Amino acid sequence: MLRVSVDVGGTFTDLVSLDEETGELVNIKVPSVPTNPEEGVIDAFKMFLDGRKKPSIRMVGHATTIATNALFGQIDLRLPRIGLITTKGFRDVIEIGRQRRAEVYNLFFQRPPMLVERRHRYEVEERIGADGEVLVPLNLDDVEKALRNLEDEGVESLAIGLINSYVNGSHEVKILEMARQHLPKVNLSASSQVSGGYREYERFSTAVVNAVLIPIIHTYVSQLALDLKVIGVSAPLYVMQSNGGMAAAEIVADKPVTIVESGPASGVTAAAWLGDLFDKSKVISFDMGGTTAKAGTVRERVPEVVPEYEVAGKVHMGRLLKGSGYPVRYPFIDLAECSAGGGTIAWVDDGGALNVGPTSAGANPGPACYGKGGSQPTITDANLVLGRLNPENLLDGSMRIYQRNARLSLKKLGVELDMGVEEVAASVVRISNSMMSKILRIVSVERGFDPRRFTLVAFGGAGPMHACPLAAELDIQDILVPPNPGMFSALGLLTADLFQDYSRPLVSKIDDVDSSGINAAFEEMEEEGRVALLSEGVESGDISLHRRIDLRYLGQSYELTIDANVAPGDELISSVASRYHKRHEEIYGYSAPDETVEVVNIRLRAIGLMAKPCFAERAGPHDYEGSVDKRLVYFEDDNSWVETPVYSRSSIGEGFSREGPAVIEQYDSTTVVYPGWDIRVDRFGVLHLRRGG
């Protein structure tokens, strides 16, 4: 039986197949097709199936960026015309938003375009109080009139967002019922069923984003499933969610807001699994691909999550600019990213300063060294000129590269900067490393964690090349490089469990909260979670339920999510309050145990446990010194060229160890071991790098 996963990236589409009996992994990498991502998926499957007997595939896992691409305005992805029905007086909430500017000093900053044109927003008379009491009954005539107008306007999706519906959603449910009768072909998204938060702007925005994505994701998932069946793959299709868990394709098609950050989440999930394999409970994941570099944190084997994210927002110095995108209230793996992928372009600004990013050469034409017509210098070109990459080819010889093209592209920058080619290349690497070290600090130091106590898991096609200087910058002592780092995010889809997240609002002082009432609400959500997971084929014995509570000090605007799984006999309220004070101290440097604590939301994660893969054990090498090559490699820390041994990763196994420097080449990535680092290979073929001394 095989499990197969496919991760669609900006440059390459990766396929990983796992044999559940032997642990054998098959890795395939093909160029992505940005304008038609499912085409890249099918290309990878055709390559995988070519020459094989019809394999028995039990499941297909998939990570995609199509939702984000649509909201960013990808040309071939047309956003549907959608409408909004809201409470009288709240028509412009989604346009007014919060009183924050993403770029305070930019007088010409523009927010992203409204997803619902004002003429398609309709108000209805109704009012529910903050306590859930119906103050003004729903005016059914207003609803019918709005639905008739929306039908005449040809809307494809409809979002419904009423004030205080998070505490009483009866009016939204009634509008849903009427909409199903009057507009049977229109996709529907009610805020109380998509997001349970009490902030109306974020809740309305989440419902609107969901409404926009339903027809796009439903079409994509349906077409992909059909295309897979055409080539003989009929296994169930699962999609990675933004929270790091998988869900059946049919479920995410109806609630696509859950997959807007599908792709990046799989890498952190894989890093958590690898850390657990080696009993590393604290891990920082570092994923450097072709377009961006991303970092995330894992504590106690669980990736850190945030309750809200701004989709299609702008990123500055690794931080998402609040107010620049569309808010979505849903659990997201906490990630920081920067425009420092292998294909990121280096350039000189009008002031004569060297810059790296944010523009990427992408899959086509790609870096100059690819020989596909690209002429602008990239990070990949810099690494090639500095001797870190094989000067002749990539992908085990299946992809030829051209060092001359790389040198020419960097020479143009050198003329502008009055620098030599190697000096420019080293500067590009230094700048990109500086950018990437910042995102590592964001997910560690700025979150209240000491990076010196963490292990760095480096992956992505370019991640292991830059891992050593980044770890040294944060005083991290240990690095793990998985057997196939360039395919590791795709492998993460095979390590993930099935997730279903639920939440209920409960804005109350903690001293006024009744533990029995909270437990009853948790039990309701737990039943919902069990039903959902059983419908996805999970056995009842493989279901795990995790409770959490959002807390804040009275008067604060935002809250922290605290684990609420308490030991038998422990008092729930006092336990979570104690944990809250401790977490507040970790993040902000202080706590106030004498201040009043407020409960905001209760949350539940229902987990369908999946069998985890295991790397096949690899025999130790017999004569790896006999297969070693050597070439000059430039190390920017010492500003010098060093004759460095170069190994094929397939020729080294358990027992291999040596001191850096060294270069280890393989199909999907290259690992550069800097001077001052030691390297060791374990029985699974994982590279363990440790700072000497």
Secondary structure, DSSP 8 states (H G I E B T S, - for coil): -EEEEEEE-SSEEEEEEEETTT--EEEEEEE--TTSHHHHHHHHHHHHHTTS----EEEEEEE--HHHHHHHT-TTS----EEEEEETT-TTHHHH--S--SSTT-TT------SS-GGGEEEE--EE-TTS-EEE---HHHHHHHHHHHHHTT-SEEEEE-TTTTT--HHHHHHHHHHHHH-TTSEEEEHHHH---S-HHHHHHHHHHHHHHHHHHHHHHHHHHHHHHHTT--S-EEEE-TTS-EEEHHHHHH-GGGGTTHHHHHHHHHHHHHHHHTT--EEEEEEE-SS-EEEEEEETTEE-EEEEEEET--EETTEE-TTSSEEEEEEEE-EEEES-STTEEEEE-TTS-EEEEEEE-TTTT-SGGG-SS--S-BHHHHHHHTT-S-SSEEGGGTEE--HHHHHHHHHHHHHHHT--HHHHHHHHHHHHHHHHHHHHHHTTGGGT--GGGSEEEEESSSHHHHHHHHHHHTT--EEEE-SSGGGHHHHHHHH--EEEEEEEEEEEEGGG--HHHHHHHHHHHHHHHHHHHHHTT--GGGEEEEEEEEEEETT-SS-EEEE----TT--HHHHHHHHHHHHHHHHHS---TTS-EEEEEEEEEEEE-------------S-GGGG-EEEEEEETTTTEEEEEEEEEGGG--TT-EEES-EEEE-SS-EEEE-TTEEEEE-TT--EEEEE--
